[in-house]
Every structure is written in structure tokens, then in C-alpha cells.
Amino acid sequence: MECPKCQGLMQEKVYGSRIKIKRCENCQGLFIRPEMLEEMLDEWMSDVLLDTGSVKVGRHFDRVDDIDCPACHIRMDKIVDEKQTHIWLESCSECDGLFFDAGEFTDLKYVTILDFFRDILKGKRPVD
């Protein structure tokens, strides 16, 4: 499988007995099936062991738009996480696969105080 962002090789990575994803050996982007995403969000240390790429590299490749799903080869939709609106990722309407640039999964997994204030400044959260 070829990475839709940098054309590197996507290799299968396994964590525990249930989690299997694809990670680019070049840009460290992650291709994750929806059922694996829930497992990863619940699993301790999944971010540290699977989302190993540089955030700086991830930000660079986040600018690459209009990518095709590495599994279905159809155009992926750019979506925003509704809880952390600064996180943009790609979603396949055919297989529901998700592509995360390096560092995006870790960011998604942990809501920080910075995320809270960022959303307040953007008017996304009410101030009591």
C-alpha cells in the first residue's frame, strides 16, 4: 500500500492482539480503520507506540490536500474533529478509513487545556 501523502510504503503495525494499522515508513502518517480508532483511543500507550512521527513533519504533510484513499483509491474527504476543531484529517466515504498525519492521532487522543482555550478564542465553547 502506498502513502497518499508522500508515496512512501505503508507498513502494517500491530499493537496488542486487536490493533492493526498502516503507518508510512517515510512521513509516519497513519491509515486507520474506524473500528481500530476506537480501540486505539481506549488503549494505554497506543499513541506513543503507533504515532511515532515528528509533529513538524506531520504539519508539513497536513498541507497536502486532495488525496486518494490508500485502500480504495477514491478521493478522501477532509474532515474536522468536532471536539478539537484544529485537527483536520482525511476520511474515505467508501471504506471509512481515516488518514492521520504524524502527531494528529496523539493530539486527538488527549484534550489539553490549550485545546480548551483555543476553542474559547474561536467561539467554539461557551464561557460561564
N, CA, C and O atoms as a MOPAC input file, in Angstrom:
PM7 MOZYME 1SCF
protein

 N      0.85200 1    -1.17200 1     0.00000 1
 C      0.00000 1     0.00000 1     0.00000 1
 C      0.89800 1     1.23500 1     0.00000 1
 O      1.89300 1     1.29900 1     0.72200 1
 N      0.52900 1     2.20900 1    -0.82000 1
 C      1.31500 1     3.43500 1    -0.95800 1
 C      0.67800 1     4.57000 1    -0.16000 1
 O     -0.54400 1     4.72100 1    -0.14300 1
 N      1.51600 1     5.36200 1     0.49800 1
 C      1.05000 1     6.50700 1     1.28000 1
 C      0.44800 1     7.55900 1     0.34500 1
 O      1.06900 1     7.92000 1    -0.65500 1
 N     -0.74500 1     8.05200 1     0.65500 1
 C     -1.35600 1     9.05300 1    -0.20800 1
 C     -0.72900 1    10.44300 1    -0.09400 1
 O     -0.99700 1    11.31000 1    -0.92600 1
 N      0.09100 1    10.66100 1     0.91500 1
 C      0.70900 1    11.97400 1     1.11300 1
 C      2.10000 1    12.05700 1     0.49600 1
 O      2.43100 1    13.05500 1    -0.14400 1
 N      2.92400 1    11.01700 1     0.68000 1
 C      4.31600 1    11.11100 1     0.22200 1
 C      4.74300 1     9.95400 1    -0.67300 1
 O      5.89300 1     9.89900 1    -1.10800 1
 N      3.83000 1     9.03400 1    -0.94700 1
 C      4.06600 1     7.85300 1    -1.78000 1
 C      5.05700 1     6.86400 1    -1.15800 1
 O      5.58600 1     5.99800 1    -1.85300 1
 N      5.30800 1     6.99100 1     0.14800 1
 C      6.11900 1     6.00400 1     0.84800 1
 C      5.35000 1     4.71000 1     1.02700 1
 O      4.16200 1     4.64300 1     0.71300 1
 N      6.00700 1     3.69800 1     1.52300 1
 C      5.38700 1     2.39700 1     1.74500 1
 C      4.63600 1     2.39700 1     3.07000 1
 O      5.20000 1     2.74500 1     4.10700 1
 N      3.36200 1     2.00700 1     3.03500 1
 C      2.55000 1     1.87600 1     4.24600 1
 C      2.73100 1     0.44600 1     4.75900 1
 O      2.39000 1    -0.51700 1     4.07300 1
 N      3.26400 1     0.32500 1     5.95500 1
 C      3.50700 1    -0.99200 1     6.53600 1
 C      2.53600 1    -1.24900 1     7.67400 1
 O      2.16100 1    -0.33300 1     8.40600 1
 N      2.13400 1    -2.51000 1     7.81600 1
 C      1.23300 1    -2.86900 1     8.91000 1
 C      1.97900 1    -2.82800 1    10.23600 1
 O      3.09300 1    -3.33500 1    10.36500 1
 N      1.33100 1    -2.21000 1    11.21500 1
 C      1.84600 1    -2.15800 1    12.57900 1
 C      0.78400 1    -2.75000 1    13.48600 1
 O     -0.40800 1    -2.50000 1    13.31200 1
 N      1.22500 1    -3.53100 1    14.44600 1
 C      0.31500 1    -4.22400 1    15.35200 1
 C      0.63000 1    -3.80800 1    16.77500 1
 O      1.79000 1    -3.71300 1    17.17500 1
 N     -0.43200 1    -3.56300 1    17.53100 1
 C     -0.28700 1    -3.22600 1    18.94500 1
 C     -1.23800 1    -4.12300 1    19.72100 1
 O     -2.45100 1    -4.07800 1    19.51200 1
 N     -0.69700 1    -4.92600 1    20.60700 1
 C     -1.52400 1    -5.87100 1    21.35300 1
 C     -2.09200 1    -6.93200 1    20.42600 1
 O     -1.50800 1    -7.23700 1    19.38600 1
 N     -3.22100 1    -7.48800 1    20.80400 1
 C     -3.81100 1    -8.55300 1    19.99000 1
 C     -4.91100 1    -8.05400 1    19.06100 1
 O     -5.35600 1    -8.79600 1    18.18500 1
 N     -5.36100 1    -6.80200 1    19.23600 1
 C     -6.51500 1    -6.33700 1    18.46300 1
 C     -6.22700 1    -5.18800 1    17.50900 1
 O     -6.96800 1    -5.01300 1    16.54100 1
 N     -5.20400 1    -4.41500 1    17.73500 1
 C     -4.99700 1    -3.19600 1    16.94600 1
 C     -4.01300 1    -3.44100 1    15.80600 1
 O     -2.86900 1    -3.84200 1    16.01600 1
 N     -4.51000 1    -3.18100 1    14.57100 1
 C     -3.68100 1    -3.27000 1    13.37100 1
 C     -3.95100 1    -2.03200 1    12.53700 1
 O     -5.09900 1    -1.72100 1    12.21900 1
 N     -2.88200 1    -1.32800 1    12.18700 1
 C     -2.99000 1    -0.12200 1    11.36700 1
 C     -1.91100 1    -0.15500 1    10.29300 1
 O     -1.07400 1    -1.05700 1    10.27000 1
 N     -1.93500 1     0.81900 1     9.41900 1
 C     -0.86800 1     1.01600 1     8.42700 1
 C     -0.17500 1     2.32200 1     8.76000 1
 O     -0.83000 1     3.33100 1     9.02200 1
 N      1.17000 1     2.30300 1     8.75100 1
 C      1.96500 1     3.50800 1     9.00400 1
 C      2.98100 1     3.67100 1     7.88800 1
 O      3.64100 1     2.71300 1     7.48700 1
 N      3.09800 1     4.89900 1     7.39100 1
 C      4.04600 1     5.19200 1     6.31900 1
 C      5.45800 1     5.16100 1     6.87600 1
 O      5.73900 1     5.76400 1     7.91200 1
 N      6.33300 1     4.46200 1     6.19300 1
 C      7.72200 1     4.39200 1     6.66100 1
 C      8.48100 1     5.69400 1     6.41600 1
 O      9.55900 1     5.89400 1     6.97400 1
 N      7.93000 1     6.57700 1     5.59100 1
 C      8.59200 1     7.84200 1     5.28900 1
 C      8.05800 1     8.98400 1     6.15900 1
 O      8.78600 1     9.50700 1     7.00200 1
 N      6.79100 1     9.37700 1     5.96200 1
 C      6.23200 1    10.52800 1     6.68300 1
 C      5.58500 1    10.14600 1     8.01000 1
 O      5.21500 1    11.02400 1     8.79000 1
 N      5.44600 1     8.85400 1     8.27600 1
 C      4.86800 1     8.31800 1     9.51200 1
 C      3.37100 1     8.59500 1     9.64600 1
 O      2.83000 1     8.51300 1    10.74900 1
 N      2.69200 1     8.92400 1     8.53900 1
 C      1.24400 1     9.06900 1     8.55800 1
 C      0.58900 1     7.73300 1     8.87200 1
 O      1.17400 1     6.67800 1     8.62400 1
 N     -0.62000 1     7.77200 1     9.41600 1
 C     -1.33700 1     6.56100 1     9.83100 1
 C     -2.62600 1     6.40700 1     9.04400 1
 O     -3.38100 1     7.36700 1     8.88700 1
 N     -2.88200 1     5.19500 1     8.54500 1
 C     -4.16500 1     4.86400 1     7.93900 1
 C     -4.85100 1     3.90200 1     8.89600 1
 O     -4.34700 1     2.81600 1     9.18400 1
 N     -6.02300 1     4.32900 1     9.38500 1
 C     -6.69100 1     3.60700 1    10.46300 1
 C     -8.13800 1     3.32700 1    10.07400 1
 O     -8.85000 1     4.21800 1     9.61100 1
 N     -8.56000 1     2.09000 1    10.26600 1
 C     -9.96500 1     1.72600 1    10.08600 1
 C    -10.74500 1     2.22100 1    11.30600 1
 O    -10.19000 1     2.27700 1    12.40400 1
 N    -12.01600 1     2.57900 1    11.13400 1
 C    -12.79000 1     3.15300 1    12.25100 1
 C    -12.84200 1     2.26900 1    13.50100 1
 O    -12.77000 1     2.77800 1    14.62000 1
 N    -12.96300 1     0.96700 1    13.32100 1
 C    -13.01200 1     0.07600 1    14.48900 1
 C    -11.67600 1     0.05400 1    15.23600 1
 O    -11.65200 1    -0.15900 1    16.44800 1
 N    -10.58100 1     0.27000 1    14.53400 1
 C     -9.26900 1     0.33400 1    15.18000 1
 C     -9.09700 1     1.65600 1    15.92100 1
 O     -8.44500 1     1.70400 1    16.96400 1
 N     -9.67800 1     2.72800 1    15.38800 1
 C     -9.56200 1     4.02700 1    16.03800 1
 C    -10.12200 1     3.97700 1    17.45400 1
 O     -9.48700 1     4.47500 1    18.38400 1
 N    -11.28500 1     3.39400 1    17.62900 1
 C    -11.88300 1     3.28500 1    18.96700 1
 C    -10.98400 1     2.48200 1    19.90500 1
 O    -10.79800 1     2.85300 1    21.06300 1
 N    -10.43300 1     1.39100 1    19.40600 1
 C     -9.51400 1     0.58000 1    20.21600 1
 C     -8.29000 1     1.40100 1    20.61900 1
 O     -7.84700 1     1.34800 1    21.76600 1
 N     -7.74700 1     2.16300 1    19.66100 1
 C     -6.54900 1     2.95900 1    19.93800 1
 C     -6.81600 1     4.06700 1    20.94300 1
 O     -5.97100 1     4.35900 1    21.78900 1
 N     -7.98500 1     4.68400 1    20.85300 1
 C     -8.31800 1     5.75100 1    21.79300 1
 C     -8.43700 1     5.21600 1    23.21900 1
 O     -8.13000 1     5.91900 1    24.18200 1
 N     -8.88300 1     3.97000 1    23.34500 1
 C     -9.05500 1     3.35100 1    24.66600 1
 C     -7.78100 1     2.71000 1    25.21000 1
 O     -7.64900 1     2.52700 1    26.42000 1
 N     -6.85500 1     2.37300 1    24.33800 1
 C     -5.66700 1     1.59800 1    24.73600 1
 C     -4.54700 1     2.49900 1    25.24000 1
 O     -4.14800 1     3.45100 1    24.56900 1
 N     -4.05700 1     2.19100 1    26.40600 1
 C     -2.94900 1     2.91700 1    27.01600 1
 C     -1.69300 1     2.75800 1    26.17300 1
 O     -1.38100 1     1.65000 1    25.73800 1
 N     -0.98300 1     3.82500 1    25.93800 1
 C      0.29200 1     3.87600 1    25.21900 1
 C      0.18200 1     3.65400 1    23.71100 1
 O      1.20800 1     3.59700 1    23.03400 1
 N     -1.03100 1     3.52800 1    23.16400 1
 C     -1.14100 1     3.30400 1    21.72000 1
 C     -0.57700 1     4.48400 1    20.93300 1
 O     -0.02600 1     4.30300 1    19.84700 1
 N     -0.71300 1     5.68100 1    21.47500 1
 C     -0.18900 1     6.86400 1    20.79600 1
 C      1.33000 1     6.84400 1    20.74000 1
 O      1.91800 1     7.13300 1    19.69800 1
 N      1.96100 1     6.50800 1    21.84100 1
 C      3.42400 1     6.51000 1    21.92900 1
 C      4.04000 1     5.45100 1    21.01500 1
 O      5.09300 1     5.67500 1    20.41800 1
 N      3.38000 1     4.29800 1    20.91000 1
 C      3.94900 1     3.19800 1    20.14000 1
 C      3.54500 1     3.20000 1    18.66500 1
 O      4.22800 1     2.59100 1    17.84200 1
 N      2.45000 1     3.87200 1    18.32100 1
 C      1.99500 1     3.83900 1    16.93200 1
 C      2.15100 1     5.17400 1    16.20500 1
 O      2.48400 1     5.19500 1    15.02000 1
 N      1.91500 1     6.27900 1    16.89600 1
 C      2.03300 1     7.60600 1    16.27800 1
 C      3.42900 1     8.15100 1    16.58700 1
 O      3.59500 1     9.04300 1    17.41900 1
 N      4.42000 1     7.59500 1    15.90300 1
 C      5.81700 1     7.84500 1    16.25400 1
 C      6.47600 1     8.96500 1    15.44900 1
 O      7.63400 1     9.30600 1    15.68900 1
 N      5.74600 1     9.52800 1    14.50800 1
 C      6.35400 1    10.52800 1    13.63100 1
 C      6.49400 1    11.89500 1    14.26100 1
 O      5.90300 1    12.18900 1    15.30000 1
 N      7.28200 1    12.71500 1    13.61800 1
 C      7.52900 1    14.08700 1    14.04500 1
 C      6.30100 1    14.96200 1    13.77200 1
 O      5.74700 1    14.93400 1    12.67300 1
 N      5.88500 1    15.73000 1    14.76700 1
 C      4.77000 1    16.66100 1    14.59900 1
 C      5.09300 1    17.67900 1    13.50600 1
 O      4.21200 1    18.06800 1    12.74000 1
 N      6.33800 1    18.10500 1    13.43400 1
 C      6.75500 1    19.06700 1    12.41300 1
 C      6.56200 1    18.47800 1    11.01100 1
 O      6.06300 1    19.16000 1    10.11700 1
 N      6.94900 1    17.23300 1    10.82000 1
 C      6.75400 1    16.56500 1     9.53100 1
 C      5.26100 1    16.40500 1     9.26100 1
 O      4.80600 1    16.59200 1     8.13200 1
 N      4.50500 1    16.06000 1    10.29200 1
 C      3.05900 1    15.92400 1    10.15200 1
 C      2.40600 1    17.21800 1     9.70100 1
 O      1.52000 1    17.20300 1     8.84600 1
 N      2.83800 1    18.33900 1    10.27000 1
 C      2.28600 1    19.64400 1     9.87200 1
 C      2.60300 1    19.94600 1     8.39900 1
 O      1.77300 1    20.49500 1     7.67400 1
 N      3.80300 1    19.58000 1     7.98100 1
 C      4.19100 1    19.78900 1     6.58000 1
 C      3.26000 1    19.00300 1     5.65100 1
 O      2.75700 1    19.55000 1     4.67000 1
 N      3.03100 1    17.73100 1     5.95600 1
 C      2.20400 1    16.89600 1     5.09100 1
 C      0.71300 1    17.16900 1     5.26500 1
 O     -0.08200 1    16.78000 1     4.40900 1
 N      0.31800 1    17.82500 1     6.34800 1
 C     -1.08300 1    18.19100 1     6.53500 1
 C     -1.53400 1    19.16200 1     5.44800 1
 O     -2.72200 1    19.25100 1     5.13900 1
 N     -0.57800 1    19.88900 1     4.87100 1
 C     -0.89400 1    20.84200 1     3.79700 1
 C     -1.20800 1    20.13800 1     2.48200 1
 O     -1.75600 1    20.75200 1     1.56700 1
 N     -0.86400 1    18.84500 1     2.38000 1
 C     -1.14700 1    18.09400 1     1.15600 1
 C     -2.63500 1    17.75200 1     1.14900 1
 O     -3.10300 1    16.96000 1     1.96700 1
 N     -3.36400 1    18.35100 1     0.22700 1
 C     -4.81200 1    18.13900 1     0.11800 1
 C     -5.11900 1    17.23200 1    -1.06600 1
 O     -4.23500 1    16.86500 1    -1.84000 1
 N     -6.37900 1    16.88600 1    -1.18200 1
 C     -6.86400 1    16.12000 1    -2.33000 1
 C     -6.08900 1    14.81900 1    -2.50500 1
 O     -5.41000 1    14.60900 1    -3.51000 1
 N     -6.20700 1    13.95300 1    -1.50400 1
 C     -5.52200 1    12.66800 1    -1.57100 1
 C     -6.53100 1    11.55600 1    -1.82300 1
 O     -7.71800 1    11.69600 1    -1.52500 1
 N     -6.04200 1    10.45400 1    -2.37700 1
 C     -6.87100 1     9.27700 1    -2.60600 1
 C     -6.65000 1     8.27300 1    -1.48500 1
 O     -5.54800 1     8.14700 1    -0.95200 1
 N     -7.71200 1     7.56600 1    -1.13900 1
 C     -7.64300 1     6.54100 1    -0.09800 1
 C     -6.61500 1     5.48100 1    -0.50800 1
 O     -6.65700 1     4.99300 1    -1.63700 1
 N     -5.70000 1     5.12300 1     0.38600 1
 C     -4.70600 1     4.10800 1     0.03100 1
 C     -5.31700 1     2.71800 1    -0.15200 1
 O     -4.69200 1     1.85500 1    -0.76700 1
 N     -6.51400 1     2.48600 1     0.36400 1
 C     -7.17000 1     1.18200 1     0.22200 1
 C     -8.11400 1     1.14300 1    -0.97800 1
 O     -8.09700 1     0.18300 1    -1.74800 1
 N     -8.94400 1     2.18800 1    -1.14500 1
 C     -9.99000 1     2.20300 1    -2.18400 1
 C     -9.60400 1     2.98700 1    -3.43300 1
 O    -10.19000 1     2.80000 1    -4.50000 1
 N     -8.62700 1     3.85500 1    -3.29500 1
 C     -8.14700 1     4.69300 1    -4.39200 1
 C     -9.19500 1     5.68600 1    -4.88600 1
 O     -9.19700 1     6.05500 1    -6.06000 1
 N    -10.09600 1     6.12200 1    -3.98600 1
 C    -11.03300 1     7.18600 1    -4.31900 1
 C    -10.66300 1     8.41400 1    -3.49800 1
 O     -9.98500 1     8.29800 1    -2.47700 1
 N    -11.10200 1     9.57700 1    -3.93300 1
 C    -10.78000 1    10.83400 1    -3.25500 1
 C    -11.30000 1    10.81000 1    -1.82700 1
 O    -12.45600 1    10.46200 1    -1.58400 1
 N    -10.44000 1    11.18300 1    -0.88200 1
 C    -10.83300 1    11.24300 1     0.52300 1
 C    -11.37300 1    12.63200 1     0.83900 1
 O    -10.97000 1    13.62400 1     0.23200 1
 N    -12.28800 1    12.68400 1     1.79900 1
 C    -12.85500 1    13.95000 1     2.25600 1
 C    -12.00100 1    14.50800 1     3.38800 1
 O    -11.52200 1    13.75600 1     4.23700 1
 N    -11.81200 1    15.80500 1     3.40100 1
 C    -11.11200 1    16.47500 1     4.50200 1
 C    -12.15900 1    16.77100 1     5.56700 1
 O    -13.15000 1    17.44700 1     5.29100 1
 N    -11.95000 1    16.27300 1     6.78000 1
 C    -12.91700 1    16.46900 1     7.85900 1
 C    -12.22600 1    17.08900 1     9.06400 1
 O    -11.00500 1    17.02200 1     9.20300 1
 N    -13.02900 1    17.69300 1     9.93100 1
 C    -12.51700 1    18.30200 1    11.14700 1
 C    -13.08300 1    17.52200 1    12.32600 1
 O    -14.23300 1    17.08500 1    12.29200 1
 N    -12.28100 1    17.34900 1    13.36300 1
 C    -12.76600 1    16.71800 1    14.57900 1
 C    -13.69100 1    17.70400 1    15.28200 1
 O    -13.31900 1    18.85800 1    15.49500 1
 N    -14.88100 1    17.26500 1    15.64100 1
 C    -15.85800 1    18.19400 1    16.23100 1
 C    -15.49400 1    18.63100 1    17.64200 1
 O    -15.94300 1    19.68700 1    18.08700 1
 N    -14.69100 1    17.84600 1    18.35700 1
 C    -14.29200 1    18.22400 1    19.71800 1
 C    -13.03500 1    19.09300 1    19.72400 1
 O    -12.88400 1    19.96200 1    20.58200 1
 N    -12.14400 1    18.86200 1    18.77700 1
 C    -10.90000 1    19.62900 1    18.67700 1
 C    -10.81000 1    20.15300 1    17.24800 1
 O    -10.22100 1    19.51500 1    16.37600 1
 N    -11.38600 1    21.28900 1    17.02900 1
 C    -11.58100 1    21.79000 1    15.67400 1
 C    -10.29800 1    22.18000 1    14.94300 1
 O    -10.34200 1    22.50500 1    13.75600 1
 N     -9.17400 1    22.15200 1    15.62500 1
 C     -7.90100 1    22.42500 1    14.94900 1
 C     -7.34100 1    21.16700 1    14.28500 1
 O     -6.34900 1    21.23900 1    13.56100 1
 N     -7.97000 1    20.01700 1    14.52700 1
 C     -7.49500 1    18.76000 1    13.94000 1
 C     -8.28300 1    18.46700 1    12.67200 1
 O     -9.49400 1    18.25000 1    12.71100 1
 N     -7.57700 1    18.46400 1    11.54800 1
 C     -8.14000 1    18.11200 1    10.24800 1
 C     -7.52400 1    16.80200 1     9.80700 1
 O     -6.31000 1    16.62400 1     9.90500 1
 N     -8.33600 1    15.89000 1     9.32500 1
 C     -7.82600 1    14.62900 1     8.80100 1
 C     -8.64100 1    14.23400 1     7.58800 1
 O     -9.62600 1    14.89300 1     7.25300 1
 N     -8.24100 1    13.17600 1     6.93800 1
 C     -8.91400 1    12.72300 1     5.73400 1
 C     -9.71400 1    11.45700 1     6.03100 1
 O     -9.27800 1    10.59400 1     6.79400 1
 N    -10.90100 1    11.36100 1     5.40900 1
 C    -11.81400 1    10.24700 1     5.63000 1
 C    -12.27500 1     9.69800 1     4.28300 1
 O    -12.56900 1    10.46400 1     3.36500 1
 N    -12.33800 1     8.38000 1     4.16700 1
 C    -12.79400 1     7.74100 1     2.93400 1
 C    -14.29200 1     7.42200 1     3.04800 1
 O    -14.71900 1     6.75900 1     3.99400 1
 N    -15.07100 1     7.89100 1     2.09300 1
 C    -16.51000 1     7.64400 1     2.11300 1
 C    -16.85100 1     6.21200 1     1.72000 1
 O    -17.97000 1     5.76000 1     1.96000 1
 N    -15.91900 1     5.50200 1     1.12800 1
 C    -16.14800 1     4.12100 1     0.70600 1
 C    -15.87700 1     3.11800 1     1.83500 1
 O    -16.74700 1     2.31500 1     2.17300 1
 N    -14.67300 1     3.16500 1     2.41600 1
 C    -14.28800 1     2.18000 1     3.44300 1
 C    -14.27300 1     2.75600 1     4.85100 1
 O    -14.04600 1     2.02500 1     5.81500 1
 N    -14.51500 1     4.06700 1     4.98300 1
 C    -14.49600 1     4.77800 1     6.26600 1
 C    -13.11000 1     4.86000 1     6.89400 1
 O    -12.98400 1     5.23800 1     8.05900 1
 N    -12.07200 1     4.51300 1     6.14200 1
 C    -10.70900 1     4.63800 1     6.64900 1
 C    -10.35000 1     6.08900 1     6.90200 1
 O    -10.87900 1     6.99000 1     6.25200 1
 N     -9.45500 1     6.31200 1     7.84400 1
 C     -9.02100 1     7.65000 1     8.22500 1
 C     -7.52100 1     7.77000 1     8.05800 1
 O     -6.78000 1     6.84400 1     8.38900 1
 N     -7.06600 1     8.91100 1     7.54200 1
 C     -5.63600 1     9.15700 1     7.42800 1
 C     -5.25800 1    10.27700 1     8.37900 1
 O     -5.81100 1    11.37500 1     8.31600 1
 N     -4.31000 1     9.98800 1     9.26300 1
 C     -3.78400 1    10.94800 1    10.22600 1
 C     -2.34600 1    11.27600 1     9.84900 1
 O     -1.53700 1    10.36800 1     9.65500 1
 N     -2.01800 1    12.55200 1     9.74300 1
 C     -0.61900 1    12.93500 1     9.58000 1
 C      0.09300 1    12.67800 1    10.90300 1
 O     -0.55200 1    12.57700 1    11.94700 1
 N      1.39800 1    12.57300 1    10.86500 1
 C      2.18400 1    12.30100 1    12.07800 1
 C      1.80200 1    13.28800 1    13.18500 1
 O      1.76300 1    14.49800 1    12.96100 1
 N      1.52700 1    12.77000 1    14.35900 1
 C      1.18300 1    13.57900 1    15.52000 1
 C     -0.29600 1    13.86100 1    15.68800 1
 O     -0.72300 1    14.23500 1    16.78000 1
 N     -1.09400 1    13.69500 1    14.64100 1
 C     -2.51700 1    14.02100 1    14.74400 1
 C     -3.27600 1    13.06000 1    15.64900 1
 O     -4.15500 1    13.48800 1    16.39700 1
 N     -2.95400 1    11.77300 1    15.59600 1
 C     -3.66900 1    10.84300 1    16.48100 1
 C     -3.38600 1    11.16600 1    17.94600 1
 O     -4.30000 1    11.17400 1    18.77100 1
 N     -2.13600 1    11.42900 1    18.26600 1
 C     -1.78000 1    11.77100 1    19.65100 1
 C     -2.52900 1    13.02300 1    20.08800 1
 O     -3.02900 1    13.08900 1    21.21100 1
 N     -2.60800 1    14.01200 1    19.20900 1
 C     -3.34000 1    15.24000 1    19.51700 1
 C     -4.81900 1    14.93200 1    19.74500 1
 O     -5.43000 1    15.47200 1    20.66800 1
 N     -5.39200 1    14.07500 1    18.91600 1
 C     -6.79300 1    13.70500 1    19.05000 1
 C     -7.05600 1    12.97500 1    20.36700 1
 O     -8.08700 1    13.18400 1    21.00600 1
 N     -6.13300 1    12.13600 1    20.75900 1
 C     -6.32600 1    11.29700 1    21.95400 1
 C     -6.36400 1    12.12200 1    23.23700 1
 O     -7.06400 1    11.75800 1    24.18200 1
 N     -5.63100 1    13.21300 1    23.28200 1
 C     -5.52700 1    13.99500 1    24.51200 1
 C     -6.05900 1    15.40700 1    24.32600 1
 O     -5.48800 1    16.20500 1    23.58100 1
 N     -7.14200 1    15.70400 1    24.99900 1
 C     -7.66600 1    17.06600 1    25.02000 1
 C     -6.91700 1    17.79500 1    26.13300 1
 O     -6.94200 1    17.37700 1    27.29000 1
 N     -6.26000 1    18.87700 1    25.77200 1
 C     -5.45300 1    19.61600 1    26.74200 1
 C     -6.11300 1    20.94000 1    27.08500 1
 O     -7.08600 1    21.34100 1    26.44600 1
 N     -5.59100 1    21.60600 1    28.07800 1
 C     -6.08100 1    22.92900 1    28.45600 1
 C     -5.88200 1    23.91500 1    27.30000 1
 O     -6.68300 1    24.83200 1    27.11900 1
 N     -4.81700 1    23.72500 1    26.52500 1
 C     -4.58900 1    24.56300 1    25.34900 1
 C     -5.73500 1    24.40700 1    24.34900 1
 O     -6.19000 1    25.39400 1    23.77000 1
 N     -6.20900 1    23.16200 1    24.14100 1
 C     -7.33800 1    22.93400 1    23.24400 1
 C     -8.57500 1    23.67000 1    23.74300 1
 O     -9.31300 1    24.25600 1    22.95100 1
 N     -8.80200 1    23.64000 1    25.04500 1
 C     -9.94400 1    24.30600 1    25.64800 1
 C     -9.90300 1    25.80900 1    25.36700 1
 O    -10.89000 1    26.38900 1    24.91400 1
 N     -8.75900 1    26.43300 1    25.63700 1
 C     -8.63600 1    27.87400 1    25.41600 1
 C     -8.65600 1    28.23100 1    23.93000 1
 O     -9.19300 1    29.27200 1    23.55200 1
 N     -8.08900 1    27.39700 1    23.10400 1
 C     -8.11200 1    27.63600 1    21.65900 1
 C     -9.55900 1    27.68000 1    21.17100 1
 O     -9.91700 1    28.53900 1    20.36400 1
 N    -10.38900 1    26.75900 1    21.65800 1
 C    -11.79000 1    26.72900 1    21.25700 1
 C    -12.56200 1    27.92900 1    21.80300 1
 O    -13.44900 1    28.44800 1    21.12500 1
 N    -12.23900 1    28.37400 1    23.01000 1
 C    -12.89500 1    29.56700 1    23.56000 1
 C    -12.58800 1    30.77600 1    22.68200 1
 O    -13.47800 1    31.56200 1    22.35800 1
 N    -11.32000 1    30.91600 1    22.30000 1
 C    -10.92700 1    32.04900 1    21.46200 1
 C    -11.60600 1    32.01700 1    20.09700 1
 O    -11.87500 1    33.06100 1    19.50300 1
 N    -11.87800 1    30.81600 1    19.60800 1
 C    -12.55700 1    30.68500 1    18.31600 1
 C    -14.07400 1    30.70500 1    18.46300 1
 O    -14.79700 1    30.60000 1    17.47200 1
 N    -14.56100 1    30.83900 1    19.70800 1
 C    -16.00400 1    30.88500 1    19.93000 1
 C    -16.68600 1    29.53600 1    19.89100 1
 O    -17.90000 1    29.46700 1    19.70400 1
 N    -15.92300 1    28.44600 1    20.06700 1
 C    -16.48500 1    27.10000 1    19.99000 1
 C    -17.01900 1    26.60600 1    21.32800 1
 O    -17.82900 1    25.68000 1    21.35500 1
 N    -16.58300 1    27.20400 1    22.44800 1
 C    -17.04600 1    26.78200 1    23.76000 1
 C    -17.62200 1    27.98700 1    24.50300 1
 O    -17.07500 1    29.08800 1    24.45200 1
 N    -18.71900 1    27.75500 1    25.18200 1
 C    -19.27600 1    28.86900 1    25.96600 1
 C    -18.43700 1    29.15100 1    27.20000 1
 O    -17.86700 1    28.23700 1    27.79600 1
 N    -18.36600 1    30.40500 1    27.57600 1
 C    -17.66100 1    30.79800 1    28.80400 1
 C    -18.73700 1    31.07000 1    29.84200 1
 O    -19.60300 1    31.91700 1    29.62500 1
 N    -18.69500 1    30.36000 1    30.97700 1
 C    -19.70600 1    30.54100 1    32.03800 1
 C    -19.35100 1    31.65400 1    32.96900 1
 O    -20.09500 1    31.93200 1    33.91000 1

